[in-house]
Amino acid sequence: LSRIAYVNGRYVPHAEAAVHVEDRGYQFADGVYEVIAVHRSVLVDEKGHMDRLDWSLGELDIAWPMTPRAMGTVMGEVVRRNRIRDGIVYLQVTRGVAPRNHEFPANAEAAVVMTARRIRPFNVETNSQGIDVITVDDIRWKRCDIKTISLLPNVLMKEQAARAGAYEAWMVDGEGQVTEGTSTNAWIVTKDGDLVTRQTDNKILSGITRAAVMEAAQSAGIEFTERSFTVDEAKTAREAFLTSTTLFVKPVVRVDGEAIGNGHIGTLTARLLDLYSAHMDGQGSGKDSAA
Ligand SMILES: Cc1ncc(COP(=O)(O)O)c(C=O)c1O
């Protein structure tokens, strides 16, 4: 099966999918994106992703290139044409093609690209394996709430983590507080047992998985606090984990080489992983479809 991409209204072989050299995404990273999980052929938290896309587009003053409903149809078609049962859809909208000038062009039409690929089916057991994170200086801009394709700081910090033998980098702001991972939201269970994740503001992306985990926790009567936490709190935490569309709920077992808890998935993390698993299984059935 050859992969199919969607580019500005056409379904094309992935290998031939291309945009113009003067697409502002290519020239200025002037665009936004979403990554949506496909679980058993169903898009996970589609509405949440479309709402966040609406926010990102609005903040950059890019008009929707099609209705959210049509976007859903195209995503479904990309999933179908690529025969994805478990995987991800990547969706990107840029301001479009125009002669290279920094200010917004008068007549550019937003450009849409979608790709999809398979990933290993979600499995609670393999997802319970912990990962290492390192902490790094958060060198990003002041609008991390927009899901823009401008990801160079994230790329550099993730590479730094990889070179240190870690999976993810937790970024630390000027006040010594952890903001988030390069492509994940950060959570801890403090030494006093409090479940904590940073509040959403301009310093982090409002994760769809984060929101789903909060909702699941709430329904299960698990309390949590939205506040920032320090590197020291993270290192002395009982448990730590991260959330994202592609990693779901993933235990963090070392921070800067220091073991968290007993070095294995924590009790509350395991519980939330189970709840998130149920959340994914409930997709498309009418229940749990909000985000
Ligand atoms: C910087 C950043 N934070 C958090 C997340 C997690 O968000 P979500 O759960 O919506 O995938 C991502 C996802 O790519 C991200 O890039």
The ligand as an ORCA input file, in Angstrom:
! r2SCAN-3c Opt
* xyz 0 1
  C       4.696     21.818     23.263
  C       3.651     20.767     23.431
  N       3.071     20.591     24.629
  C       2.142     19.655     24.834
  C       1.731     18.805     23.824
  C       0.689     17.754     24.091
  O      -0.532     18.110     23.507
  P      -1.609     17.035     23.039
  O      -2.004     16.266     24.256
  O      -2.720     17.850     22.501
  O      -0.941     16.169     22.019
  C       2.286     18.952     22.542
  C       1.847     18.085     21.450
  O       2.391     18.047     20.400
  C       3.265     19.958     22.335
  O       3.830     20.132     21.132
*
